[in-house]
Amino acid sequence: MNENANAAEVLAALNHRLLDAVLKPLSNGTGIDAGVFFKSLTAGFARDTERWLEVQNRYYRKQLELWASISTPGAHSPPAQVVQPEPGDRRFRASEWREPYFSYLVQSYLLGANWLHEIVETVSLDPRAKRKLRFFTRQLIDAMSPANFPWSNPEALKLASETQGESLSRGLKHLAADLEKGLVSMTDETAFEIGHNLAVTPGAVIFENDFMQLIQYRPATDAVHGRPLVMVPPCINKYYILDLQPENSFVRFAVERGHTVFMVSWRNMPASMGHATWDDYLEHGVIKALSVAAEICGVDRVNALGFCVGGTLLASALAVLRARGRDPVASLTLLATMLDFHDTGELSVFVDEAYVSKRERDFAAGGVLHGRELALTFASLRANELIWNYVVNNYLKGRTPEPFDLLYWNGDGTNLPGAMYVYYVRRMYLENSLRSPGKLTMCGVPVDLGRIDAPAYVLATREDHIVPWRTAFASTRLLKGRIAFVLAASGHIAGVINPAAKNRRHYWLNDTIVDDPERWLESAVEHPGSWWTHWSAWIANHGGARLAARRAPGGRGHAEIEAAPGRYVKEKCDPSDRIQRGPDTGP
């Protein structure tokens, strides 16, 4: 009993640490701390006292109703259902939560959450500040769920009793391992190994520099399209999101359809590369990859594909090349990519002038943005699913999370050069300069996305919280080639990685591109299955004549350096490092 009590005390300390570890950086990143939070609410009360009193009285009556349902002498049944969880909320589905005491806890928590959300809506703020306040409120509410605490989670208490405290012991071991790593584990990481059961499509590294390795995959067909396909993944994650396991590898899918595929594998940057710039990523990354692929295959133009920020880099590089008088691509594919940053969704809560100026001071002397910081930022957008769910499972219940390749990739972050990062957030997220012709100079030339006139396949995903689909749609107004816009179901990752063989989900098509995305959607036709098959037919039209496949990667002065997936993708962020940056130059 004493051992279990001590374990509960440690877990209580864990909750406090997690609250501090998650809420503090989020509040700092959004520019809202607890003091500003409560000050904003107080100001709202003063401006609209009548509305505030109406909300307050309504929830006061509901709390009295809930309390009365459990305070009746002799009552042993669960309290009346004054409030229900949202249909998609899975935190309280277990039967243990329907016991009277815990049912009361859940309903009291939900009433408080609804009250706080509604009170926040009474506050008069400018739209950007209001979005930040909503975000911070949601973080606070999610963190304070009774499911997150050992003494108020009946599932954890029951499991601890049934295992005589063994579940708590395992939870503490999981906690210790995650504290060492610096992130909450979302999957059983022992189940995966890059090059063994992830990133296993056969190929070879045929070029490398300080920024990337370029992989060429071996053909899977006797004949291949004459034009190669160069893929540019996001540099804030590892490339193998496009080459997970054989059954859901987009790379394998393309290779099996006769494409000679080249993949950029971005380097996980060390502190010594902290001065590397956005222009460096264009010149030594994207532009070099396009050049090497064209040289090896003996063609003037290639097909190019970019995913997320990889698409932003790719479009920027193509604009640079067009300004230099070069026309290097026969087609362009953009997957969940922003070129117009007018609406950046929930990520906008992190980016304002104060935040960007501070990060510019942080990295003025060089250094890198640690992958852990980016991982926490993205996880916070879905904190219940990507943080607290695993806190409960791993620590309170002592369970090992299930193996899941997407979540393994999600936790395998990369460091970014500070100089490159602050340029990106200021010029794109804060100032939205890329969409304006000539406003930005990259690699010594003014860039204009309107000079990119290659046929383009622009994919968005309908539930994307990182690249809102309407924002991705805005690319159709910036690029001047013939556009095929496709809207896929699901979110930023699951909507893109949707293997054709599984025939899941659906996508929408409308050949008529209009200015308004809502009008486009009204006339779009829904198609069952994966967008992969539609893209495959589209890209085949730009592949060029079929040629006999060359079995050996490289050629024309480029020899095989090492087998795919190469060294760069296996480099991990050092879990013992703090966020590496230059000397602190201000608050």
Beta strands, then each sheet from edge to edge (+ up, - down):
strand 1: 203-208
strand 2: 212-217
strand 3: 223-225
strand 4: 229-232
strand 5: 261-266
strand 6: 302-307
strand 7: 329-335
strand 8: 368-369
strand 9: 416-417
strand 10: 441-442
strand 11: 445-446
strand 12: 456-461
strand 13: 483-488
strand 14: 506-509
strand 15: 525-528
strand 16: 546-548
strand 17: 562-563
sheet 1: 15+ 14- 13+ 12+ 7+ 6+ 4+ 5+ 2- 1+ 17-
sheet 2: 3+ 16-
sheet 3: 8+ 9-
sheet 4: 10+ 11-
end
